[in-house]
Amino acid sequence: NYDTDLFVPIFDAIHKATGIRKYTGLVGNADKDGVDMAYRVLADHVRTLVIALSDGGRPDNVDRGYVLRRILRRGVRYATDKLQAPPGTFASLVPIVCESLGDFFPEVTRDPQLIMDIINEEEMQFLKTLSHGRRMFERSVSTVTDGVIPGDVAFRLYDTYGFPIDLTRLMAQERGLTIDEAGFGASKLRAQELSRSSQRGTAETVVLDIHAVAELAQSGVQATNDAFKYNYAGDDNGNYTFEGCSAEIKALRCNKSFVEEITSGQEASIILDQTCFYAEQGGQQFDRGFICKLDSEDCEFVVEDTQVVNGYVSHIGKMEGTLKVGDKVKLAIDANRRRRLMNNHTATHLLNYGLRQVIGDADQKGSLVATDRLRFDFTAKKALNAEQVKECERIVQEMIATKKGVFAKESPLDQAKEIQGLRAVFGEVYPNPVRVVSVGIEVEQLLSDPSSPAGSLTSIEFCGGTHLRAINHMDAFTIVSEEAIAKGIRRIVAVTSKEAQAALLRGQTLDKKVSELVAAIASKKDDADFNYVGYSKNINVLKDTLSESVMPYWQKDELRAKLQTSKRITVDAERAVAKKNAALAVQAVKDKIAACPDEKLLTLQMATTAEAINDACKYIKSKTPTVTAMLIGVENTSVTCNCFVSKDALAKGLKANEWVNELQALIGGKCGGSPQVAMINGGSSDNAQAVLDLAETYAKQKLSS
């Protein structure tokens, strides 16, 4: 039943965000427009996603991550197709779910913004391919005559456009069609087998090797003009427009050979006369996007990878429709992917500068510019401490706050090398002319006065990558890890933009939780009822959370230190209580022996811990070795039995290990030991008195026989 206070607030939010008619509870054929079904799907799916994502799950292509991706994309499709919801509507429901479930599942309130960011990011990616995939679906539907969509078409929707099979199945059902499920399974199996045959799957059959490059050169194909990759603009608010470009297909490579045409379902590599795609190089990952035939939107090539070999830019991906050598095409990159790469590449330059200010010479040894993070390897004699990492991060953040522009220009190599403060990778061979990227100072100004000290006060590097037009466009920056990867080489990983904002927010949230726990422990540590066990568990939970969290590295280090200080307080309290319990247990034994000095059999039950019982048993063994004793400790619902058998009792046939075996039948638990000393751990306290009686009866029988 969806007419409850768990769903009604979500339905109201959907209505407010979309302007669609209100939820009426119609189902089946009565729900003719499918709107009520869409309400239920969004509400149910966002609840599932909030729980799963707050528990650490992430959308992925495998295992539970793929289940989450299917759920998310199904929700997006219902939102856009049935409710005409604007982008971001799905994620906007998260706070409402957190509010309704927070009392029962406190973890969902830990970081709602992160959950929203994940959903928005996935939605953005899927919406880009949804229209392209829908076009392919419509094209395929128009050719169906038997009511069955071919399995290979369904698989290409899944493989190329990210359509989960259940989404394609749903779209087919809405048209009164079915899917060739066996054909889909066979296509998927073939793809998996092909992927297993090579690390990169079929990509190995389309990449350019030295023989392919030689063949292109012999055929008169010129190197690709990729200057268009720099044709983009950004406004003051950080909104960017990326110009596409038109091109002509110069070569097509498929199945390790050049071909004249490629058709639907084929994976291939396209060589063009010019391109706006950035090919992977200099640590920056490749562009993705689409290549479409100029006169036919139905002919579309999905670019999944872009590589460059000897100046030939290879666009690797999958084909829908037909393309031939000589065809005129138009290109469009994945703007969101490029934008995120630009954030992280510009941040890498700022990080390089910041490191130089903190530790002096730090030669770059490698880097990775990915969409979700940046990685920078550098030489260092020792690890950076948390304060150095914090200082480096502060320098970068202060530079971002200046909102300085980023300038780039190709310059004669000899002149560029003279610029004071310029950074270059040691041992790298640079082209002539070389591209200079400078923050805050135009390259022309640097070249006109290369000895000016101004160059030492900012970031200047040789770089062919794509960068922001202004450094503040990355919004935020934080370092999330620092570690050694080889002797004398360290690695820093950092994040920017939404990833950095989420990391900073997570740091603030955890800082508050740690501070509250530390304050509570400090204020309660001297109380008689100080709950050191509970506080110790809370500390361990927060330590685990810190270890798993992507957050500022220096802050994580500080919070760990605070928790460790509080941990020592709980450990000291635990030791003090253990010492007190042991003293009480030993005193109880002394009192019992003093009361019956001639009694050589002692059975005693106490409400105390297993450790205290063990200490009392050790006391008997060392101080009164002529006494045979069975000590029983009851703590909450658990029972511990420790026994010691004197030499005289042992000679009469009483053995400690057999004694505890006899008792185990009553209380369970695990037992073990030797004929002289033995114990039971983890027994149940339900029969504690019966155990005491049996212990005494059994021992007396053995000693009297």
MOPE-V681503 format. One record per residue. RES is the residue in three letters. SS is DSSP state (helix for helix, strand for strand, loop for the rest). OMEGA is omega in whole degrees, -180 to 180 (none if undefined). D_CENTER is the distance of its C-alpha to the mean C-alpha in Angstrom with 2 decimals. Layout:
BEGIN
RES;SS;OMEGA;D_CENTER
RES;SS;OMEGA;D_CENTER
END
This chain:
BEGIN
ASN;loop;-179;34.62
TYR;loop;-179;32.69
ASP;loop;180;35.46
THR;loop;-179;33.96
ASP;loop;176;32.64
LEU;loop;-176;29.10
PHE;loop;-176;29.29
VAL;helix;178;32.07
PRO;helix;178;30.18
ILE;helix;178;27.49
PHE;helix;180;30.38
ASP;helix;179;32.06
ALA;helix;178;29.04
ILE;helix;179;28.80
HIS;helix;-179;32.55
LYS;helix;-176;32.39
ALA;helix;-173;29.60
THR;helix;-176;31.21
GLY;loop;179;34.90
ILE;loop;180;35.25
ARG;loop;-179;37.77
LYS;loop;179;37.00
TYR;loop;-177;35.82
THR;loop;176;38.90
GLY;loop;180;37.66
LEU;loop;179;39.09
VAL;loop;175;37.96
GLY;helix;-177;38.93
ASN;helix;179;41.77
ALA;helix;179;42.50
ASP;loop;-170;39.26
LYS;loop;-179;40.70
ASP;loop;177;38.35
GLY;loop;-176;35.21
VAL;helix;180;34.20
ASP;helix;176;34.19
MET;helix;180;32.04
ALA;helix;176;29.54
TYR;helix;-176;29.62
ARG;helix;180;28.85
VAL;helix;-179;26.03
LEU;helix;-178;24.22
ALA;helix;-179;24.86
ASP;helix;-176;23.88
HIS;helix;-179;20.72
VAL;helix;176;19.38
ARG;helix;179;20.11
THR;helix;-178;18.21
LEU;helix;-180;15.10
VAL;helix;180;15.33
ILE;helix;-175;15.66
ALA;helix;-178;12.94
LEU;helix;178;10.19
SER;helix;178;11.56
ASP;loop;177;11.41
GLY;loop;177;7.66
GLY;loop;178;8.15
ARG;loop;177;6.77
PRO;loop;-176;9.60
ASP;loop;179;10.25
ASN;loop;-177;13.58
VAL;loop;171;13.95
ASP;helix;-175;14.55
ARG;helix;177;13.42
GLY;helix;179;10.89
TYR;helix;176;14.16
VAL;helix;179;15.97
LEU;helix;179;13.79
ARG;helix;178;14.28
ARG;helix;180;17.95
ILE;helix;-177;18.33
LEU;helix;-177;16.88
ARG;helix;175;19.04
ARG;helix;178;22.02
GLY;helix;179;21.84
VAL;helix;-178;21.71
ARG;helix;177;24.65
TYR;helix;-179;26.70
ALA;helix;-176;26.04
THR;helix;-174;27.21
ASP;helix;-175;29.95
LYS;loop;-176;31.45
LEU;loop;-177;30.92
GLN;loop;-178;30.83
ALA;loop;176;28.04
PRO;loop;178;26.91
PRO;loop;180;23.32
GLY;loop;-179;21.26
THR;helix;-178;23.41
PHE;helix;-178;20.89
ALA;helix;-178;18.41
SER;helix;179;21.51
LEU;loop;-175;22.11
VAL;helix;-179;19.10
PRO;helix;-180;21.16
ILE;helix;179;23.99
VAL;helix;179;22.02
CYS;helix;-180;20.60
GLU;helix;-177;24.20
SER;helix;-177;25.65
LEU;helix;-172;23.27
GLY;loop;-179;22.49
ASP;loop;-178;25.55
PHE;loop;-179;24.67
PHE;loop;-175;20.88
PRO;helix;-177;20.35
GLU;helix;-179;16.57
VAL;helix;-180;16.45
THR;helix;-175;18.12
ARG;loop;-176;15.68
ASP;loop;-179;13.88
PRO;helix;-178;15.38
GLN;helix;178;14.83
LEU;helix;179;11.04
ILE;helix;179;11.83
MET;helix;-180;14.52
ASP;helix;180;12.65
ILE;helix;180;10.29
ILE;helix;179;13.61
ASN;helix;-179;15.58
GLU;helix;179;13.52
GLU;helix;180;13.73
GLU;helix;-180;17.33
MET;helix;-180;18.24
GLN;helix;-177;17.22
PHE;helix;-180;19.08
LEU;helix;179;22.06
LYS;helix;-178;22.69
THR;helix;-177;23.23
LEU;helix;-179;24.71
SER;helix;179;28.01
HIS;helix;180;28.29
GLY;helix;178;27.56
ARG;helix;178;29.94
ARG;helix;178;32.57
MET;helix;179;32.28
PHE;helix;-179;32.49
GLU;helix;179;35.58
ARG;helix;-179;37.14
SER;helix;180;36.71
VAL;helix;-177;38.06
SER;loop;-179;41.11
THR;loop;-179;42.11
VAL;loop;-180;41.70
THR;loop;-177;45.17
ASP;loop;178;44.61
GLY;loop;-177;41.95
VAL;strand;176;39.23
ILE;strand;-178;36.35
PRO;loop;-178;36.08
GLY;helix;-179;33.22
ASP;helix;176;32.40
VAL;helix;178;32.05
ALA;helix;180;29.61
PHE;helix;179;27.59
ARG;helix;174;27.61
LEU;helix;179;26.37
TYR;helix;-172;23.46
ASP;helix;-174;22.89
THR;helix;-174;23.73
TYR;helix;176;22.97
GLY;loop;178;20.18
PHE;loop;173;22.59
PRO;loop;-175;21.79
ILE;helix;-180;25.14
ASP;helix;175;25.72
LEU;helix;177;25.57
THR;helix;179;28.13
ARG;helix;180;30.11
LEU;helix;179;30.24
MET;helix;178;31.40
ALA;helix;-180;33.99
GLN;helix;179;35.25
GLU;helix;177;35.83
ARG;loop;-178;38.14
GLY;loop;-178;39.85
LEU;loop;174;38.37
THR;strand;179;36.62
ILE;strand;173;34.40
ASP;loop;-175;35.56
GLU;helix;180;33.03
ALA;helix;179;34.53
GLY;helix;176;34.32
PHE;helix;180;30.66
GLY;helix;180;29.95
ALA;helix;179;32.10
SER;helix;179;30.42
LYS;helix;179;26.95
LEU;helix;179;28.38
ARG;helix;-180;30.03
ALA;helix;179;26.87
GLN;helix;179;25.05
GLU;helix;179;28.07
LEU;helix;179;28.25
SER;helix;180;24.63
ARG;helix;-178;25.28
SER;loop;180;28.38
SER;loop;-179;26.54
GLN;loop;-178;23.23
ARG;loop;179;23.07
GLY;helix;-176;25.00
THR;helix;178;27.75
ALA;helix;180;26.57
GLU;helix;-177;28.71
THR;helix;-176;31.71
VAL;loop;-179;31.36
VAL;loop;-180;30.38
LEU;loop;172;33.22
ASP;loop;-175;34.64
ILE;helix;179;37.67
HIS;helix;179;40.08
ALA;helix;178;38.57
VAL;helix;179;38.69
ALA;helix;179;42.31
GLU;helix;178;43.15
LEU;helix;-180;41.81
ALA;helix;180;43.85
GLN;helix;179;46.94
SER;loop;178;46.59
GLY;loop;178;46.75
VAL;loop;-179;43.24
GLN;loop;176;42.38
ALA;loop;-176;39.09
THR;loop;173;36.74
ASN;strand;-177;37.16
ASP;loop;-179;33.64
ALA;helix;-178;34.83
PHE;helix;179;33.77
LYS;helix;180;30.10
TYR;helix;-177;31.18
ASN;loop;177;32.81
TYR;strand;-178;30.77
ALA;strand;178;31.42
GLY;strand;179;29.69
ASP;loop;-176;31.40
ASP;loop;-179;31.40
ASN;loop;179;28.65
GLY;loop;176;26.21
ASN;loop;-174;26.88
TYR;strand;171;27.23
THR;strand;-178;29.33
PHE;strand;-179;29.06
GLU;loop;170;32.30
GLY;loop;174;32.43
CYS;strand;175;35.31
SER;strand;-177;37.73
ALA;strand;177;38.31
GLU;strand;179;40.29
ILE;strand;-180;39.03
LYS;strand;180;40.57
ALA;strand;176;39.18
LEU;strand;-179;37.13
ARG;strand;-178;35.75
CYS;strand;179;34.97
ASN;loop;174;35.32
LYS;loop;176;36.12
SER;strand;176;38.98
PHE;strand;-178;39.89
VAL;strand;-179;40.94
GLU;loop;179;42.77
GLU;strand;174;40.54
ILE;strand;-176;37.31
THR;strand;-174;36.92
SER;loop;176;34.48
GLY;loop;-178;31.82
GLN;loop;170;32.35
GLU;strand;-173;29.74
ALA;strand;175;31.41
SER;strand;-179;31.43
ILE;strand;174;33.37
ILE;strand;-177;35.25
LEU;strand;176;36.54
ASP;loop;178;39.09
GLN;strand;-176;36.69
THR;loop;173;33.12
CYS;loop;179;30.80
PHE;loop;176;27.70
TYR;loop;178;26.12
ALA;loop;-176;26.05
GLU;loop;179;23.49
GLN;strand;178;25.12
GLY;loop;-180;25.07
GLY;loop;-179;21.37
GLN;strand;179;20.57
GLN;loop;-172;19.00
PHE;loop;172;21.27
ASP;loop;169;22.13
ARG;loop;179;21.99
GLY;strand;-175;24.45
PHE;strand;171;27.74
ILE;strand;-177;31.24
CYS;strand;176;33.95
LYS;strand;-174;37.65
LEU;loop;-174;39.68
ASP;loop;-178;42.03
SER;strand;178;39.75
GLU;strand;-178;36.44
ASP;strand;179;36.34
CYS;strand;-171;35.94
GLU;strand;178;32.34
PHE;strand;-179;30.27
VAL;strand;-178;26.47
VAL;strand;-179;25.31
GLU;strand;-177;22.06
ASP;strand;177;22.66
THR;strand;-179;25.15
GLN;strand;178;26.77
VAL;strand;178;29.96
VAL;strand;180;32.61
ASN;loop;177;35.87
GLY;loop;178;35.54
TYR;strand;179;34.92
VAL;strand;-176;31.79
SER;strand;178;30.53
HIS;strand;-173;28.75
ILE;strand;-180;27.13
GLY;strand;-176;26.40
LYS;strand;-173;28.06
MET;strand;167;31.33
GLU;strand;-173;32.62
GLY;loop;-178;36.36
THR;strand;173;38.40
LEU;strand;-179;38.46
LYS;strand;173;41.17
VAL;loop;-178;41.97
GLY;loop;179;43.65
ASP;loop;174;41.86
LYS;strand;-176;41.03
VAL;strand;173;37.45
LYS;strand;-172;35.37
LEU;strand;175;31.87
ALA;strand;180;28.99
ILE;strand;171;25.61
ASP;loop;-173;22.30
ALA;helix;-179;22.84
ASN;helix;179;19.43
ARG;helix;180;17.85
ARG;helix;-178;20.72
ARG;helix;-180;20.47
ARG;helix;176;16.88
LEU;helix;178;18.02
MET;helix;176;21.04
ASN;helix;-172;19.21
ASN;helix;178;17.44
HIS;helix;177;20.62
THR;helix;178;22.83
ALA;helix;177;20.57
THR;helix;178;20.81
HIS;helix;179;24.57
LEU;helix;178;24.52
LEU;helix;178;22.48
ASN;helix;178;25.06
TYR;helix;-179;27.79
GLY;helix;178;26.37
LEU;helix;-180;26.08
ARG;helix;179;29.65
GLN;helix;-174;30.82
VAL;helix;-174;29.28
ILE;helix;180;30.04
GLY;loop;-178;32.58
ASP;loop;176;32.50
ALA;loop;-177;29.07
ASP;loop;178;29.39
GLN;strand;179;26.47
LYS;strand;179;25.59
GLY;strand;178;22.92
SER;strand;173;20.11
LEU;strand;175;17.34
VAL;strand;179;16.98
ALA;loop;-178;14.08
THR;loop;-173;13.21
ASP;loop;-178;9.96
ARG;loop;170;11.23
LEU;strand;-178;14.48
ARG;strand;-176;15.59
PHE;strand;178;19.15
ASP;strand;-175;21.23
PHE;strand;179;24.56
THR;strand;177;27.49
ALA;loop;-179;28.03
LYS;loop;-180;30.42
LYS;loop;-179;28.18
ALA;loop;172;24.83
LEU;loop;175;24.33
ASN;loop;-175;24.64
ALA;helix;-180;22.69
GLU;helix;178;25.59
GLN;helix;177;25.62
VAL;helix;179;21.95
LYS;helix;180;22.70
GLU;helix;178;25.80
CYS;helix;178;24.18
GLU;helix;180;21.65
ARG;helix;180;24.69
ILE;helix;-180;26.63
VAL;helix;-179;24.07
GLN;helix;177;23.74
GLU;helix;176;27.54
MET;helix;179;27.92
ILE;helix;-178;25.70
ALA;helix;180;27.98
THR;loop;179;31.01
LYS;loop;-179;30.02
LYS;loop;178;31.68
GLY;strand;176;31.94
VAL;strand;-175;30.65
PHE;strand;180;33.50
ALA;strand;-180;33.74
LYS;strand;174;36.88
GLU;strand;-174;38.18
SER;strand;175;40.70
PRO;loop;-174;43.09
LEU;helix;-178;41.36
ASP;helix;179;44.22
GLN;helix;-177;44.25
ALA;helix;-179;40.49
LYS;helix;-177;40.49
GLU;loop;-177;42.92
ILE;loop;180;40.61
GLN;loop;178;40.17
GLY;loop;-178;36.61
LEU;loop;179;35.22
ARG;strand;177;32.30
ALA;loop;179;32.05
VAL;loop;-178;30.38
PHE;loop;177;32.97
GLY;loop;-180;34.47
GLU;loop;177;33.10
VAL;loop;-177;35.82
TYR;loop;180;35.83
PRO;loop;175;37.83
ASN;loop;7;40.90
PRO;loop;-178;40.56
VAL;strand;-179;37.15
ARG;strand;179;34.74
VAL;strand;178;34.42
VAL;strand;-175;31.66
SER;strand;178;32.65
VAL;strand;172;31.30
GLY;loop;-179;34.04
ILE;loop;180;37.02
GLU;loop;-175;38.32
VAL;helix;179;38.67
GLU;helix;179;42.37
GLN;helix;179;42.99
LEU;helix;-179;41.39
LEU;helix;-179;43.49
SER;helix;179;46.62
ASP;loop;-173;46.30
PRO;loop;-179;43.99
SER;loop;-179;45.23
SER;loop;179;44.30
PRO;helix;-179;42.21
ALA;helix;-179;40.13
GLY;helix;-179;37.96
SER;helix;-175;36.92
LEU;helix;-180;35.60
THR;loop;-180;32.82
SER;loop;176;30.47
ILE;strand;-178;32.40
GLU;strand;165;31.18
PHE;strand;-177;32.14
CYS;loop;177;29.48
GLY;loop;-177;29.57
GLY;loop;178;26.21
THR;loop;-173;25.75
HIS;loop;174;25.41
LEU;loop;174;25.55
ARG;loop;176;29.10
ALA;strand;-171;28.48
ILE;helix;180;25.94
ASN;helix;-180;25.44
HIS;helix;176;23.97
MET;helix;173;20.51
ASP;loop;-175;20.88
ALA;loop;-179;18.73
PHE;strand;172;17.51
THR;strand;177;16.03
ILE;strand;-175;15.49
VAL;strand;176;12.45
SER;strand;175;13.79
GLU;strand;-175;17.21
GLU;strand;176;18.29
ALA;strand;175;21.05
ILE;strand;176;20.78
ALA;strand;180;24.57
LYS;loop;178;27.76
GLY;loop;-180;28.23
ILE;strand;180;25.03
ARG;strand;178;22.05
ARG;strand;174;18.67
ILE;strand;172;17.02
VAL;strand;-179;13.61
ALA;strand;179;13.71
VAL;strand;-180;12.50
THR;strand;172;14.98
SER;helix;-175;15.98
LYS;helix;178;13.80
GLU;helix;178;10.67
ALA;helix;179;13.24
GLN;helix;178;14.91
ALA;helix;180;11.96
ALA;helix;179;11.45
LEU;helix;178;15.24
LEU;helix;178;15.59
ARG;helix;177;13.27
GLY;helix;179;15.48
GLN;helix;-180;18.55
THR;helix;-179;17.70
LEU;helix;177;17.16
ASP;helix;179;20.19
LYS;helix;-179;22.25
LYS;helix;179;21.38
VAL;helix;-180;22.12
SER;helix;179;25.26
GLU;helix;-180;26.50
LEU;helix;179;26.12
VAL;helix;180;27.74
ALA;helix;-180;30.55
ALA;helix;180;31.16
ILE;helix;-179;31.53
ALA;helix;-177;33.81
SER;helix;-175;36.00
LYS;helix;-170;36.33
LYS;loop;-178;36.59
ASP;loop;-180;40.42
ASP;loop;-180;40.88
ALA;loop;-179;42.65
ASP;loop;-179;40.09
PHE;loop;-176;37.02
ASN;loop;-176;34.21
TYR;helix;-180;32.69
VAL;helix;180;31.12
GLY;helix;180;29.19
TYR;helix;179;28.15
SER;helix;177;27.07
LYS;helix;179;24.78
ASN;helix;178;23.29
ILE;helix;-179;22.77
ASN;helix;178;20.96
VAL;helix;-180;18.63
LEU;helix;176;17.83
LYS;helix;178;17.48
ASP;helix;179;14.85
THR;helix;178;12.99
LEU;helix;-178;13.43
SER;helix;-177;12.20
GLU;helix;-171;8.78
SER;loop;171;8.63
VAL;loop;-174;7.95
MET;loop;180;11.63
PRO;loop;-176;14.90
TYR;helix;-177;15.70
TRP;helix;-180;19.31
GLN;helix;177;18.72
LYS;helix;179;16.61
ASP;helix;180;19.57
GLU;helix;-178;22.08
LEU;helix;176;20.67
ARG;helix;179;20.54
ALA;helix;179;24.15
LYS;helix;180;25.21
LEU;helix;180;23.87
GLN;helix;177;25.62
THR;helix;179;28.83
SER;helix;178;28.69
LYS;helix;179;27.91
ARG;helix;178;31.16
ILE;helix;-180;33.02
THR;helix;179;31.98
VAL;helix;179;32.77
ASP;helix;179;36.14
ALA;helix;179;36.86
GLU;helix;179;36.07
ARG;helix;-180;38.38
ALA;helix;179;41.08
VAL;helix;179;41.02
ALA;helix;179;41.05
LYS;helix;179;43.98
LYS;helix;179;45.81
ASN;helix;180;45.27
ALA;helix;180;46.49
ALA;helix;179;49.52
LEU;helix;-180;50.37
ALA;helix;179;50.07
VAL;helix;180;52.26
GLN;helix;178;54.74
ALA;helix;177;54.95
VAL;helix;179;55.82
LYS;helix;-178;58.39
ASP;helix;-179;59.94
LYS;helix;179;60.24
ILE;helix;180;61.85
ALA;helix;-180;64.16
ALA;helix;-180;65.25
CYS;loop;-173;66.20
PRO;loop;-178;66.99
ASP;loop;-178;68.76
GLU;loop;-179;66.05
LYS;loop;176;64.18
LEU;strand;-178;61.70
LEU;strand;172;59.06
THR;strand;-173;56.69
LEU;strand;176;54.64
GLN;strand;-179;51.82
MET;strand;173;49.75
ALA;loop;-177;46.93
THR;loop;-174;44.68
THR;loop;178;41.69
ALA;helix;-180;41.46
GLU;helix;-180;41.42
ALA;helix;178;44.59
ILE;helix;179;46.35
ASN;helix;179;45.51
ASP;helix;180;46.96
ALA;helix;178;50.06
CYS;helix;177;50.57
LYS;helix;179;50.35
TYR;helix;-180;52.98
ILE;helix;-178;55.34
LYS;helix;-175;54.92
SER;helix;-173;55.69
LYS;helix;180;58.21
THR;loop;-173;59.97
PRO;loop;178;59.67
THR;loop;-180;62.66
VAL;loop;173;60.85
THR;strand;-172;58.89
ALA;strand;168;56.10
MET;strand;-180;53.51
LEU;strand;-177;51.15
ILE;strand;179;48.93
GLY;strand;179;46.10
VAL;strand;178;44.73
GLU;strand;-174;41.44
ASN;loop;-179;40.36
THR;loop;-175;40.39
SER;strand;180;40.16
VAL;strand;173;43.14
THR;strand;177;43.59
CYS;strand;175;46.85
ASN;strand;180;48.06
CYS;strand;176;51.49
PHE;strand;-180;53.86
VAL;loop;180;57.05
SER;loop;-179;59.94
LYS;helix;179;61.97
ASP;helix;-180;64.89
ALA;helix;179;62.81
LEU;helix;180;61.15
ALA;helix;179;64.63
LYS;loop;175;65.59
GLY;loop;177;62.76
LEU;loop;180;59.94
LYS;loop;-175;56.63
ALA;helix;-178;53.46
ASN;helix;177;51.14
GLU;helix;178;53.51
TRP;helix;-179;53.80
VAL;helix;177;50.07
ASN;helix;180;49.99
GLU;helix;-178;52.67
LEU;helix;-175;50.68
GLN;helix;-180;47.39
ALA;helix;-179;48.93
LEU;helix;-171;49.10
ILE;helix;-179;45.77
GLY;loop;-179;43.38
GLY;loop;180;40.74
LYS;strand;-179;40.68
CYS;strand;179;43.78
GLY;strand;178;45.00
GLY;strand;-178;47.19
SER;loop;178;50.58
PRO;loop;-177;54.13
GLN;loop;-179;54.37
VAL;strand;180;50.93
ALA;strand;-177;48.47
MET;strand;171;45.93
ILE;strand;177;44.02
ASN;strand;172;40.48
GLY;strand;177;38.67
GLY;strand;180;41.76
SER;strand;-177;42.35
SER;helix;-176;44.58
ASP;helix;-176;46.32
ASN;helix;-174;49.25
ALA;helix;-179;49.34
GLN;helix;179;53.07
ALA;helix;178;53.98
VAL;helix;179;52.19
LEU;helix;180;54.25
ASP;helix;-179;57.43
LEU;helix;-180;56.65
ALA;helix;-178;55.80
GLU;helix;-179;59.20
THR;helix;-178;61.11
TYR;helix;-178;59.63
ALA;helix;-179;60.30
LYS;helix;178;63.86
GLN;helix;-179;64.61
LYS;helix;-176;63.48
LEU;helix;-179;65.36
SER;helix;-176;68.55
SER;loop;none;68.80
END
